[in-house]
Amino acid sequence: MKKKILSLGFIGVSTLFWACADDTSPVAPPPTSYIESSSSVFVGNSSSSAQQQTPTSSSSATAKDPTIKHVVVTEPAPGVNYPDIYNKPVFCFTEGCEKTVTPPSSSSKAQPTSSSNGGGITIDAPENKEPVVNGMTMTDTRDNNTYKLIQVGGKLWMAQDLNYAGATSECFNEQEANCASNGRLYTFNSAQRACPTGWRIPTREEAQAALDDESIPWSYSGRCKDGDCNFLGDMGFHWTSGTPQETDKKFSENGGSNGALIIVEKSPEYMKDKEGEDARFFQVDQKNKRFSIRCVQE
């Protein structure tokens, strides 16, 4: 009897051993599947664009269903912070571009145009258009304004003040006729991005070359601050990208190195009874004032 029991036990253990040895494939949980229907597009983790399915077996994932186009298996990369493009009213890949975007209102949805994306958000595409240079003239293709050019110190300069209607710019005394004749006036921050593509405001060295060149046709477009405008026809004030220095006029008065560098140009008529005064010089001034711009080609 004992021999029979031992024999049966040996047979049972052997059978269990060989059954386990035959199962060589690893057991892994099925992946999480995102099934895309014919009327949706899967982008990131959006409940409106893809339907998340609970883990299923491989047979159910490959079942023939005419509404299923394909199965997308997603696995976020470790340590990657994905942008929130669904909850933000405006999402930009380029830093600061939100300022050029007008989100659609809640009451109406803008229709896509040649300068809009599919969501109806209008983008100021002409900002990136390059101007057209033809001899000694330049046409700003953002608004088709044309400017005369001049060579100064080996650089191509605008010989007229810029009249591009960018943000935080204005006409002298808010009169359009002054913009047409003298260009627009810009704050320091808006001056940094007002010139057309491939052009910019001058450096200190470039501005010094212009101050030394008697042939420069300066325009005396005046200045504005908080609605108070003056010196139209008597003086011109032009932004530069130079760093203020202690030897510049009004360095301490206008914030020192925290101020901004401009060129001041006084008209010949204004200088008639100003013997001994400088007609053109660097000055430090406040960034919230509005001055003119002469763009220089890169």
Secondary structure, 3 states (H helix, E strand, C coil): CHHHHHHHHHHHHHHHHHHHHHCCCCCCCCCCEEEEECCCCCCCCCCCCCEEECCCCHHHHCCCCCCEEEEEECCCCCCCCCCCCCCCCCCCCCCCHHHHEECCCCCCCCCCCCCECCCCCEECHHHHCCCEEECCEEEECCCCEEEEEEEECCEEEECCCCCCCCCCEECHHHCHHHHHHHCCEECHHHHCCCCCCCEECCCHHHHHHHHHCCCCCCCCEEEEECCEEEEECCEEEEECCCCCCCCCECCCCCCHHHCEEEEEEECCCCCCCCCCCCCEEEEEECCCCEEECCCEEC
